[in-house]
Amino acid sequence: MNTYSWALRSLRHPLDFFYDFPLIDRKKKLLYAGIIILCAVAARVISLLITGFALQTQAPYQVSVPVEAMWIIVPWLTWSVSSWGVSTIVDGEGKFIDILATSAFVFVPYIPLSLGIAGLSNLMTLNFDYDTTGNPNTLYVSMLVFMYLYLFLQLFLHVKVLHDFEFKRTFWVIVLSIIGMFIIWFVGLLLFGLINQAISFVITVYKEIMFRR
């Protein structure tokens, strides 16, 4: 089976997919997961570019591919690390490589749905209006909510099947994993700030020494 076949299976038979996918070769798992992530990044960038003007959150010329890629790659990687850490504590059965690979396929619905919603937004803008609270077109927001709920459902099945958890434990593992993601982001930003300050200090000292010579 190729990436396309696995992607279709994750949509049509998610329970079977999350059970069978970890059984394939390690290199293939990483290859297929990488392709899905690249497709998700491409879908995000394209959807931002083609979204109806009145519903755009940023102008097309403001869209940065590296920045938008981070909105997909960073959550994927930090979720994998956090989920692996939490599931290990609660005796989950999934290995890190399996969590990393299968969680990439959680983005499969995002690819067609984000592009479809962006395309339909151009039709919505023909009759675009704002409600009394100033929010965008209700139908557009509803479709986005549906998309993210669908992604959450895929995420739920991913955790439940991969680790063989019951419903309640699956829910709490997801909650704790999300909390873990925020902790990782906080520590990462803190380290980035400290490293940036250290580099600035070294550069300042170097310039001072060179100035006094």
Rosetta blueprint (number, residue, H / E / L):
1 M L
2 N L
3 T H
4 Y H
5 S H
6 W H
7 A H
8 L H
9 R H
10 S H
11 L H
12 R H
13 H L
14 P H
15 L H
16 D H
17 F H
18 F H
19 Y H
20 D H
21 F H
22 P H
23 L H
24 I L
25 D L
26 R H
27 K H
28 K H
29 K H
30 L H
31 L H
32 Y H
33 A H
34 G H
35 I H
36 I H
37 I H
38 L H
39 C H
40 A H
41 V H
42 A H
43 A H
44 R H
45 V H
46 I H
47 S H
48 L H
49 L H
50 I H
51 T L
52 G L
53 F H
54 A H
55 L H
56 Q L
57 T L
58 Q L
59 A L
60 P H
61 Y H
62 Q H
63 V L
64 S L
65 V H
66 P H
67 V H
68 E H
69 A H
70 M H
71 W H
72 I H
73 I H
74 V H
75 P H
76 W H
77 L H
78 T H
79 W H
80 S H
81 V H
82 S H
83 S H
84 W H
85 G H
86 V H
87 S H
88 T H
89 I H
90 V L
91 D L
92 G L
93 E L
94 G L
95 K L
96 F H
97 I H
98 D H
99 I H
100 L H
101 A H
102 T H
103 S H
104 A H
105 F H
106 V H
107 F H
108 V L
109 P L
110 Y H
111 I H
112 P H
113 L H
114 S H
115 L H
116 G H
117 I H
118 A H
119 G H
120 L H
121 S H
122 N H
123 L H
124 M H
125 T H
126 L H
127 N H
128 F L
129 D L
130 Y L
131 D L
132 T L
133 T L
134 G L
135 N L
136 P L
137 N L
138 T H
139 L H
140 Y H
141 V H
142 S H
143 M H
144 L H
145 V H
146 F H
147 M H
148 Y H
149 L H
150 Y H
151 L H
152 F H
153 L H
154 Q H
155 L H
156 F H
157 L H
158 H H
159 V H
160 K H
161 V H
162 L H
163 H H
164 D L
165 F L
166 E L
167 F H
168 K H
169 R H
170 T H
171 F H
172 W H
173 V H
174 I H
175 V H
176 L H
177 S H
178 I H
179 I H
180 G H
181 M H
182 F H
183 I H
184 I H
185 W H
186 F H
187 V H
188 G H
189 L H
190 L H
191 L H
192 F H
193 G H
194 L H
195 I H
196 N H
197 Q H
198 A H
199 I H
200 S H
201 F H
202 V H
203 I H
204 T H
205 V H
206 Y H
207 K H
208 E H
209 I H
210 M H
211 F H
212 R H
213 R L
